Amino acid sequence: MPLWQCAAALEEGVSAGRARSLLEKARLKNPKTPELWLSAIEVELRANNLKIAENLMAKGIVGFSLSFSLSLSLSLSLSLSLS
């Protein structure tokens, strides 16, 4: 999965939309990988697409265990502290 995340980071430098598209494809091929969901949420937060990020968070929380929720909390805390 790190390859998908690295590719998305490179695409995000060009356009958040391209990163979003790449991470959507990654999640379709690997739907049970929380790291890809977290990466997608982070991309949307950095692009200030709060509604999309919120929808991804809701789907991720439903689809994954407590560990996803904890990772999401940590990710959000880091994102907010860096802004």
N, C-alpha and C positions, 0 to 999 in steps of 0.2 A: 503493500500500500504506500510506502514512502515515495515510490516513483510517481504515483498519481498526484500526491501532495506537492512534490517538487515541480512537476509539470504545471500544476494549477498556480503555484506561486510565480512561475515565470510568465504564465498567461495573464495573471492579475496585474503585472507590470504594464501590460498593454491595455487590458480592459477587464473589468470585473465580470462583464458578461461572458467573456471567453473562459475565464476561470470557472464561472458558474456552470457553463455548458460542459466543461471537462469533468467537473466534480459530479454533475448529474449522471454522466456516462459511467463514471467510476462507481457511483452508488447503485446504478442498475446492474452492473456486473458483479458487485460485491455488496449486496444490500445489508448484510449483517456485520458490517465493519464500522464501529462507532467512530473511529478516527476520521473516516471520510465525511461522516455527518458533522463532526466538530469542525473540520476544515471548511466545509461549506458554510456553516454558521459564522465562522470567523471572517470569511470573505465577505459575506453579506453585512456583517457589523462594520467592517472597515469601509465598505462602500456606502454606509449609512442607509442600507435597505432594511430598516428595522422590521417591517411587516413580513418580508420574506424570511428573515432570521427567526422571527417569532414562530412562523409556521413550521420551519425546519426543527426548531427546538421542541415544539409540541409533538411532532411526528417521532422525533428521536426519543423523547421521554416515554412515549407509549410503546415504541418498538424495542427498547433496550432496558436493561436492568438498572439498579441503583448506581452501579459504577458509571454509567453514562451520565446520570444526573450529577454525580460528584465531579466528573470531568468537565461537564458543562459549567458548573458553578465556578470551578477553578479557571476555566477558559474566559468566562465573562469577567471575573475579578481581574485577571491579567489584562484583558482588553480595556477595561475601564481605567485601570491604573496607568496604562500607557497613553491614554487620550489626554 
